[in-house]
Amino acid sequence: MALGASARDVIRLVLRQSLGMVFGGVAVGILAALAAGRLLMHTVDGMQSTEASTLIITIPVLVLAAMLASFGPARRASQIDPIRALRQD
């Protein structure tokens, strides 16, 4: 903001960074869920394989929840006085 960014630009920047971390977590989570499902299929009798519909439903819900959780800090970051923030660093 000290260099001319608007509050909307700051919110967009924070949300974009959060979205990058969320998608990284989604990728790791999918791999871990598939590996755990495969391991459990071999060790637990009656265990069924992971269905694609489960992932298709849960991933957007979790991404939406993460973005809503990121909006509060993004809004707070956009309201910081640039002079005060520069003095602290």
DOBAMAR-659192 format. One line per field, with one value per residue: residue number from 0; residue in one letter; x, y, z negated of N, C-alpha, C, O in turn. Coordinates in Angstrom, 3 decimals, always signed. Atoms other than C-alpha are relative to their C-alpha. Example, Ala and Ser with C-alpha at 12.3 -4.5 7.8 and 13.67 -1.06 7.14 Angstrom:
// residues 2
pos	0;1 $
code	A;S $
n.east	+0.890;-0.820 $
n.north	-1.190;-1.190 $
n.up	+0.000;+0.060 $
ca.east	+12.300;+13.670 $
ca.north	-4.500;-1.060 $
ca.up	-7.800;-7.140 $
c.east	+0.900;-0.770 $
c.north	+1.200;+1.090 $
c.up	+0.000;-0.730 $
o.east	+1.936;-0.261 $
o.north	+1.181;+2.198 $
o.up	-0.665;-0.899 $
This chain:
// residues 89
pos	0;1;2;3;4;5;6;7;8;9;10;11;12;13;14;15;16;17;18;19;20;21;22;23;24;25;26;27;28;29;30;31;32;33;34;35;36;37;38;39;40;41;42;43;44;45;46;47;48;49;50;51;52;53;54;55;56;57;58;59;60;61;62;63;64;65;66;67;68;69;70;71;72;73;74;75;76;77;78;79;80;81;82;83;84;85;86;87;88 $
code	M;A;L;G;A;S;A;R;D;V;I;R;L;V;L;R;Q;S;L;G;M;V;F;G;G;V;A;V;G;I;L;A;A;L;A;A;G;R;L;L;M;H;T;V;D;G;M;Q;S;T;E;A;S;T;L;I;I;T;I;P;V;L;V;L;A;A;M;L;A;S;F;G;P;A;R;R;A;S;Q;I;D;P;I;R;A;L;R;Q;D $
n.east	+0.833;-0.908;-0.468;+1.115;+1.011;+1.264;+0.408;+0.469;-1.199;-0.595;+0.880;-0.202;-1.323;+0.029;+0.842;-0.714;-1.026;+0.700;+0.499;-1.145;-0.272;+1.137;-0.121;-1.104;+0.537;+0.947;-0.785;-0.589;+1.105;+0.527;-0.969;+0.032;+1.279;-0.027;-0.943;+0.598;+1.102;-0.564;-0.553;+1.109;+0.685;-0.735;-0.090;+1.315;+0.969;+1.232;-0.298;+0.165;-0.939;+0.455;+0.788;-0.320;+1.033;-0.360;-0.985;+0.611;+0.869;-0.686;-1.057;+0.504;+0.481;-1.164;-0.634;+0.855;-0.185;-1.325;+0.012;+0.762;-0.858;-1.078;+0.518;-0.166;-1.360;-0.212;+0.661;-0.807;-1.232;+0.313;+0.340;-1.180;-0.576;-1.311;-1.075;-0.179;-0.590;-1.401;-0.759;-0.210;-1.026 $
n.north	-1.179;-1.139;-0.208;-0.348;+1.052;-0.291;+1.023;+1.145;+0.697;+0.722;+1.148;+0.943;+0.595;+0.943;+1.135;+0.780;+0.777;+1.037;+0.988;+0.823;+0.950;+0.927;+0.984;+0.887;+0.912;+0.907;+1.001;+0.917;+0.711;+1.017;+1.104;+0.704;+0.712;+1.172;+0.972;+0.567;+0.859;+1.237;+0.753;+0.522;+1.057;+1.255;+0.393;+0.046;+0.762;-0.724;-1.391;-0.259;-0.992;-1.385;-0.348;-1.318;-0.962;-0.516;-1.057;-1.074;-0.773;-0.572;-0.953;-1.381;-0.468;-0.358;-1.182;-1.133;-0.281;-0.595;-1.363;-0.816;-0.205;-0.909;-1.337;-0.865;-0.553;-0.828;-1.284;-0.681;-0.462;-1.144;-1.153;-0.445;-1.265;+0.320;-0.672;+0.744;+1.286;-0.226;-0.348;+1.208;+0.851 $
n.up	+0.000;+0.019;-1.370;-0.857;-0.144;+0.673;+0.971;-0.781;-0.487;+1.131;+0.266;-1.095;+0.162;+1.124;-0.375;-1.022;+0.693;+0.761;-0.947;-0.385;+1.081;+0.080;-1.080;+0.378;+0.996;-0.670;-0.737;+0.980;+0.633;-0.917;-0.042;+1.279;+0.123;-0.874;+0.569;+1.211;-0.429;-0.556;+1.131;+0.803;-0.750;+0.179;+1.406;+0.648;-0.780;-0.321;-0.372;-1.429;-0.512;+0.034;-1.176;-0.548;+0.401;+1.315;-0.203;-0.786;+0.895;+1.158;-0.333;-0.103;+1.302;+0.806;-0.603;+0.351;+1.424;+0.178;-0.528;+0.949;+1.172;-0.391;-0.298;+1.183;+0.012;-1.191;+0.261;+1.010;-0.644;-0.859;+0.821;+0.739;-0.431;-0.570;+0.742;+1.248;-0.335;-0.382;+1.214;+0.798;-0.633 $
ca.east	+0.000;+2.981;+3.878;+0.408;-1.546;-5.195;-6.918;-8.529;-5.087;-3.825;-6.843;-6.384;-2.665;-3.284;-6.107;-3.997;-1.154;-3.605;-5.097;-1.642;-1.053;-4.542;-3.987;-0.638;-2.401;-5.116;-2.506;-0.721;-4.054;-5.305;-2.109;-2.218;-5.911;-5.388;-2.352;-4.171;-7.219;-5.110;-3.321;-6.600;-8.131;-5.413;-5.525;-9.229;-11.780;-14.766;-13.029;-14.031;-11.795;-12.023;-14.744;-14.096;-17.410;-16.126;-13.147;-15.236;-17.592;-15.149;-12.378;-14.480;-16.057;-12.650;-11.219;-14.193;-13.799;-10.093;-10.739;-13.405;-10.946;-8.314;-10.622;-10.440;-6.632;-6.704;-9.160;-7.081;-3.939;-5.710;-6.592;-3.076;-1.635;+1.410;+3.466;+2.921;+3.790;+7.015;+8.098;+7.733;+10.028 $
ca.north	+0.000;+2.269;+1.823;+2.599;-0.640;-0.304;-2.205;-4.435;-5.262;-6.273;-8.503;-10.097;-10.692;-12.352;-14.516;-15.552;-16.615;-18.517;-20.228;-21.399;-22.972;-24.502;-26.149;-27.479;-28.968;-30.423;-32.144;-33.629;-34.564;-36.381;-38.400;-39.220;-40.167;-42.478;-44.099;-44.533;-45.956;-48.457;-49.476;-49.863;-51.933;-54.518;-54.493;-54.045;-56.602;-55.055;-51.755;-50.300;-48.226;-44.452;-43.231;-40.291;-38.705;-38.353;-36.324;-34.333;-33.246;-32.651;-30.775;-27.741;-27.553;-27.533;-25.001;-22.708;-23.036;-22.229;-19.170;-17.918;-18.423;-16.444;-13.516;-12.174;-11.865;-10.467;-7.771;-6.972;-6.695;-4.253;-1.967;-1.609;+1.883;+1.664;+4.171;+2.269;-1.056;+0.376;+1.742;-1.686;-3.386 $
ca.up	+0.000;-0.615;+3.063;+4.382;+4.061;+3.183;+0.385;+3.003;+4.436;+0.991;+0.379;+3.788;+3.108;-0.259;+1.105;+4.109;+1.808;-0.390;+2.640;+3.695;+0.288;+0.291;+3.674;+2.469;-0.529;+1.687;+3.845;+0.825;-0.765;+2.316;+2.549;-1.167;-1.034;+1.924;+0.297;-3.023;-1.240;+0.629;-2.580;-4.468;-1.661;-2.193;-5.994;-6.847;-5.698;-3.929;-3.211;+0.151;+2.380;+2.328;+4.661;+6.953;+5.940;+2.387;+3.550;+6.033;+3.250;+0.402;+2.208;+3.275;-0.176;-1.857;+0.625;+0.018;-3.755;-3.508;-1.356;-3.760;-6.621;-4.680;-3.999;-7.586;-7.642;-4.095;-5.118;-8.195;-6.046;-3.734;-6.644;-8.040;-7.899;-5.580;-7.574;-10.802;-9.123;-7.648;-11.029;-12.657;-10.149 $
c.east	+0.883;+0.506;-1.146;-1.047;-1.265;-0.312;-0.472;+1.185;+0.645;-0.825;+0.215;+1.345;-0.002;-0.832;+0.673;+1.091;-0.628;-0.484;+1.127;+0.332;-1.114;+0.111;+1.179;-0.449;-0.984;+0.759;+0.602;-1.093;-0.596;+0.942;-0.016;-1.290;-0.021;+0.948;-0.588;-1.155;+0.489;+0.570;-1.116;-0.775;+0.673;+0.008;-1.348;-0.963;-1.260;+0.217;-0.128;+0.993;-0.625;-0.733;+0.352;-1.028;+0.293;+0.983;-0.602;-0.881;+0.809;+1.035;-0.538;-0.502;+1.177;+0.723;-0.812;+0.169;+1.350;+0.035;-0.811;+0.817;+1.131;-0.493;+0.169;+1.401;+0.292;-0.615;+0.778;+1.282;-0.267;-0.296;+1.177;+0.495;+1.423;+1.164;+0.309;+0.673;+1.470;+0.867;+0.314;+1.081;+1.285 $
c.north	+1.250;+0.312;+0.240;-1.073;+0.404;-1.118;-1.256;-0.817;-0.828;-1.231;-1.073;-0.720;-1.057;-1.229;-0.871;-0.855;-1.130;-1.109;-0.911;-1.036;-1.034;-1.063;-0.939;-1.026;-0.997;-1.097;-1.034;-0.841;-1.082;-1.199;-0.807;-0.803;-1.249;-1.073;-0.660;-0.935;-1.329;-0.886;-0.624;-1.095;-1.353;-0.483;-0.161;-0.749;+0.832;+1.448;+0.155;+1.067;+1.397;+0.322;+1.414;+1.043;+0.600;+1.150;+1.191;+0.885;+0.710;+1.060;+1.423;+0.562;+0.444;+1.215;+1.248;+0.381;+0.666;+1.439;+0.934;+0.282;+0.975;+1.425;+0.958;+0.586;+0.890;+1.382;+0.811;+0.568;+1.223;+1.259;+0.528;+1.318;-0.251;+0.632;-0.755;-1.357;+0.160;+0.326;-1.226;-0.876;+0.707 $
c.up	+0.000;+1.404;+0.977;+0.200;-0.755;-0.996;+0.716;+0.531;-1.101;-0.332;+1.060;-0.128;-1.103;+0.355;+1.057;-0.640;-0.798;+0.920;+0.482;-1.058;-0.125;+1.080;-0.230;-1.026;+0.580;+0.724;-0.949;-0.650;+0.874;+0.050;-1.298;-0.169;+0.872;-0.531;-1.242;+0.357;+0.541;-1.121;-0.833;+0.725;-0.210;-1.445;-0.694;+0.916;+0.224;+0.377;+1.510;+0.438;-0.053;+1.297;+0.447;-0.430;-1.371;+0.134;+0.734;-0.879;-1.082;+0.357;+0.176;-1.323;-0.864;+0.554;-0.336;-1.468;-0.256;+0.507;-0.900;-1.256;+0.310;+0.214;-1.177;-0.086;+1.216;-0.201;-1.032;+0.604;+0.872;-0.795;-0.809;+0.580;+0.505;-0.770;-1.289;+0.260;+0.369;-1.213;-0.842;+0.580;-0.061 $
o.east	+0.497;+0.963;-0.933;-1.973;-1.201;+0.340;-0.227;+1.134;+1.116;-0.274;+0.341;+1.426;+0.520;-0.431;+0.534;+1.275;-0.091;-0.398;+0.919;+0.599;-0.852;-0.096;+1.114;-0.097;-1.032;+0.386;+0.526;-0.907;-0.936;+0.509;+0.025;-1.262;-0.503;+0.644;-0.470;-1.322;-0.083;+0.400;-1.017;-1.304;+0.010;+0.205;-1.439;-1.141;-1.767;-0.743;+0.405;+1.469;-1.845;-0.225;+0.638;-0.690;-0.056;+0.821;-0.277;-1.000;+0.565;+1.212;+0.024;-0.350;+1.112;+1.219;-0.239;+0.262;+1.444;+0.662;-0.442;+0.742;+1.619;+0.305;+0.440;+1.541;+1.041;-0.014;+0.928;+1.695;+0.598;-0.301;+1.030;+0.537;+2.248;+2.218;+1.472;+1.535;+2.287;+2.033;+1.354;+1.754;+2.297 $
o.north	+2.294;+1.425;+0.253;-0.871;+1.030;-2.162;-2.368;-2.046;-1.938;-2.305;-2.256;-1.922;-2.157;-2.353;-2.094;-2.012;-2.237;-2.289;-2.108;-2.194;-2.204;-2.245;-2.113;-2.203;-2.153;-2.268;-2.236;-2.038;-2.161;-2.348;-2.037;-1.922;-2.298;-2.264;-1.873;-1.982;-2.382;-2.105;-1.781;-2.005;-2.390;-1.672;-0.887;-0.390;+1.467;+2.149;-0.651;+1.859;+1.549;+0.079;+2.286;+2.215;+1.751;+2.187;+2.340;+2.084;+1.884;+2.015;+2.343;+1.754;+1.488;+2.037;+2.286;+1.564;+1.586;+2.301;+2.094;+1.373;+1.646;+2.363;+2.140;+1.804;+1.860;+2.396;+2.025;+1.674;+2.086;+2.352;+1.489;+1.495;-0.771;+0.013;-0.961;-1.779;-0.678;-0.063;-1.276;-1.589;+0.188 $
o.up	+0.525;+1.663;+2.189;+0.985;-1.814;-1.006;+0.250;+0.561;-0.855;-0.574;+0.744;+0.126;-0.920;+0.052;+1.031;-0.265;-0.832;+0.582;+0.679;-0.736;-0.405;+0.805;+0.137;-0.935;+0.159;+0.654;-0.692;-0.870;+0.389;-0.038;-1.266;-0.679;+0.445;-0.462;-1.415;-0.269;+0.259;-1.105;-1.240;+0.088;-0.240;-1.695;-1.683;+2.080;-0.701;+0.700;+2.273;-0.376;-0.122;+2.391;-0.373;-0.596;-1.631;-0.509;+0.433;-0.628;-1.360;-0.401;-0.420;-1.587;-1.513;-0.217;-0.667;-1.795;-1.070;-0.109;-1.083;-1.822;-0.599;+0.226;-0.966;-0.190;+1.103;+0.154;-0.899;+0.257;+1.015;-0.229;-1.564;+1.798;-0.246;-0.915;-1.636;-0.510;-0.010;-1.261;-1.499;-0.165;+0.409 $
